[in-house]
Amino acid sequence: MNAGAFDAVLSGGRIHAVYQPIVALDGGQTVGYEALARGPAGTAFAMPDALFRHAAQAGRLAELDWACGSAAFRGALDAGLPRGVPLFINVEPATLRSEPPPDVLALHEQALAGLQCVVELTERSLAADPASLLATILALRGRSIRIALDDVGADPTSLAMMPLLSPDVIKLDRAIVQGPVTPSLSTVINAVLAEAERTGAAVLAEGIETPRHLAIARSMGATLGQGWLFGRPGPLPGTFPPADLVLAQVDAPTTTGATPYEVVRKHRPTLRTTRQMLRCLSMHLENKCLELAEPAVLMATFQQARRFDAPTLRRYGRLAAKCVFTAVYAQDMPPQPVAGIRGGPLQPDDPLLSEWTVVVLGTHFAGGLFACDLGSPGSHDDQEFDFVVTYDRDLIIEAAQPLLHRLVPTEPDFYW
């Protein structure tokens, strides 16, 4: 495709937005809209796939994403979209941390003040860099922006990571509603229902094009939906029916500065044991990763990188092969100690250096060991620790937050 033509589309302000209705499935009334980007009609850049593919090749993805967001906001404000009607907008996480063109800041501030914005982040971005995505979500929630996790079910292996982000809206991928009933579909639906029950998140089904799709979406616990059965993408209407859908805002964990042990000991009594016993307890939890039917998240601390020795590295390599995400933490830990494992290097003054942590988070299983070295004298195996073992899912998710945040080397700039 011609680079000059793409530049003309981008710099010439020729990106515009169309809007697809989001409806309440119990009554069929429109309660929100999703903004979708379009290029000039009749050109090679008319559809978003072509736009974003070329932008990625040209290294201009963030620039295009800012243009699409601006078009969505401008159209909604010009149409007088009420605050009671949520506006769903797709954003690449990297865009939120990239400096915007100076002429769009005022528009974005006006939109965020006047509209009920729901930022859609894809399941793909969750699997790619969960730590940075979590930092992004915290910043968005600080501005009272709701979070929708899009395309859920497109990659069932990442379902175990969904609770770490606690989205306000879970959007089922269109293939879930339109595809055949399979064991993997059952895995997705059970995970989504469990998360919605745990947090109160709304479930939205995409791709509803027939009454059969609608019945399937309802059977999967969806209360919101979108698809051609309700309306194709187009301009916003001239008037809006009375609607006052204030989406639930999930009470997501926001712990960032504490350590996992500090989080857990506030809620559970501690026991005392030796390093030798902790080693056995740890291996029991770690082996759950091999026993679970679906891939899990595994995070563990080792104090010093030398303790992540060759036998441990080989064992964790086998565990990581069964996990969707594996991270290990220690002083002097390399960023990638082995393929498939994320390393979290700790600073010499990090209080996590005195802790022993193992977190296993599956689609339905959660287990965690949280211990603190008491600095007692004696042989290596006889060193004493205060510890907690818990299977409380909410508590483990909260305790995992400080671990994820330590994978973000610096506080990222944020421009929303």
NORVEN-V285713 format. One line per field, one symbol per residue. phi: phi as a letter, one per 20 degrees, with the letter a starting at -180 (. if undefined). psi: psi as a letter, one per 20 degrees, with the letter a starting at -180 (. if undefined). A space follows every 50 residues. Layout:
# NORVEN-V285713
phi->???
psi->???
This chain:
# NORVEN-V285713
phi->.fffffffffeemeecddcdfddeffcnffcabdecebeffndfdfdfgf fffffffemcffffffffffffffffffemgfffdfdececfgfffddfe gfedfffffffffddeeceedegfffffbfffffffffffffdmeeddee mfofcgfeffegffdlffcdefggfffeeffcgfffffffffffffffdn feddeemedcgfgffffffenfdcbbqffdqegaffffccfgbbeefgdf eefcfceedgffffffdcfedcbdgffffffffffgfgfeeffdgdeccb dcmdfffefgfffffffffffddebccccafmfffbfbgnceedfdfgef fffedccccccdgcdbbbdcccfemffpfgfegecebcdccfgfffffff gfffffeefcfffcde
psi->qphhhghhggijkjprqrppqpqphhijqpirqpppqqapqjrikhqhgg ghghhghikkghgggggggggggghgghikpqhioqoppppphhhijqpr qhiiggggggghhiqnpopppqhghghgmhghhghghggghijkpqppoq kpihnhhjhhighhhmqhpoopqhhghirqprhhghggghgghgghhgij qqppprkoirhggghgggijjpiqrqrhhhqrpaqqrhqpqpplooqqop mqpjphiargghghiiiqqqrparhghhgggghgghihhhhqhqqrpppq qjfqhhimagggggghghghhiqhpppqprpjpqhnhqpipppnpqqhjp iihjqopppooahiqpqqpoqppikqrarghjqqqprppqjogghggghi ghgghiiohroqqpj.
